Amino acid sequence: MKAVSVKEIKQELNTLSHKEVQDICLRLSRFKKENKELLTYLLFESHNEAGYIESVKGYIDEEFEIINRDSYYYIRKSVRKILRNIKKYVRYSQKKETEVELLLYFCEKLKDFTPSINRSTQLQNMYNRQLLLAKKHISTLHEDLQYDFNTLIEDF
């Protein structure tokens, strides 16, 4: 089965009743966890972006606490998982400010992590890449936000 374009889907949704659209959304939420997470964000958290950011930061804190610190292999694996989930949560929001704030928080947690990431080249490279990505996104933001985020980066 070939998927149709977004334009065609939008046209078809316009022809459906409110109840039919609701049924489609509920059915869609049953298939993948990500669909349900996106619907949760859109319905409950999109109106309060600051609360959403705080909940993701709480998730980051929890995940950094339970990292297996026995070897750098396990640390890298866990950190990649955390970063993958952060990227997923940023995709839900689609706001550059949210992405920058979460990436900077991730970098801050990674920098303060014990054992030090300086002993692992891969972790150091991951930190540097995410910091560069955050700086790149900062340059596209409003001047006031740029100043705020750049002062935050200088503290690193």
N, C-alpha and C positions, 0 to 999 in steps of 0.2 A: 504494500500500500504506500502510495506516495503522498507526502504531506502537502497541503495547499499553502498558499502564501498568507501572510498576516492580513493583507488587505481583504482577501476573500473570507477569512475567518471573521474579521470585523463586520463585513457586510452581512454575513450569515447570522452573527449574534444580534445585529440590529433588527432582524426579522423575527427573532424569538421573543416570547413573552418573559416577564420577570421570573416566573416560576421555572420555566425551562432553563434559563441562564443559571439560576440557583442550583438546579439539579445537576447541570453540567459541571459547575464548580465543585460541588460535593463529590461527584463521581471522579473528577480529576484528582481531588485530594486523597482518594483511596489508593492511587497507583504508586506514587513515589513519596518518600518522606520529604524530599525537597519541595514538591508541590504544596504539601501541607504546611511546611515552614514558610514558604512564600505567602500563602494565603493568610497565615497567622500574622506575618509582618504587615501585610496590606490592610487587614481588618482591625488589628488590635494595637499595633505599635507604630505605624507610619505617621500618626498624628503627634506622637511624642518621640522625636528623634533623640533627644537627650537621654530619655529613659532607655531607649533601645541601645544606645551606645554604652550606657552603664551596665545593662544586662550582658552585653557581649564582653565588656571588660571583666565582669564577674566570671564569665565562662573562661576567659583567658587566665585569670588568677587561679581558678580551680584546676585547670589543666596543667599549669606550670607547677602546682603543688604536688600533683600525682605522677610527675615524670619519674621514670625509672632512672636513677643516677648511677647505676652500676658501671656503665661504659658509655663512651661517646656515641657508639652506634645506636643505643636505645634513646639517648638524648636527641640525636639528630632525627631519628624516626618520629619521636613524639613532637618535636618542634615543627617538623614538616606537616604533621597532622593538624596541629594548632593553626598554622599559617593557612593551610588549605581551607579550614573551616572559617577563618577570618575572611578570606577572599569570597567565600560563599555568602557570608552575612553581608559583606559590602555589596555584592551583586544584588541582593534583595533591596537595599537602600538606594543604590544608584546615585548617591550624593558624594561628591569629591571631599567635602569637609569630613564626612563620616569615615571615608577611606583613610584620609590623612591622619585623623585622630586615632583610629584603631591601629594603623601601621606604626605610628610613633609610640603608642602604648606597648605594642608587641616588641618593638626595638628596645624600649626602656626595660621591659621585663627580661628580655634576652641578655641585655648588657649587665643587669644586676644578678643574673643567674649564677648559682654556684653548683658545680665547679665552673670556673671561668671558661667562657667561650674562646678565649685567646689561645687555648691549647688545641683547638680544633679548627683547622683551616676551613672546612665546609661550613661550620657554624658562623665563623667570622665572615665568610663570603655571603652567607644568607643574610646576616645582619646588615652588611654593607649594601647589598642589593635592595633590601626593603627600605633602608634609609634613603638611598638614591631615588627610589620610586616615590617615596613620600615627598622628597624635595621637588621632584618633577611635577607632582600634582599640586604642590603648594604654589608653584609659579603660575598656575592657572586660576588661582583663587583671588578674591577681592584683596585689596592692599592691606586693609586692617587685619584680615585673617592671616595674610602672608606674614605680617609683622609678628603676630601672636605665635604662630607656629614656628617661625624662624628663631624667636627667643627661646622657645621650648627646645629646639634642636641644639642650640648653643649650650644648653645645660647638660647635654650628653657629654 
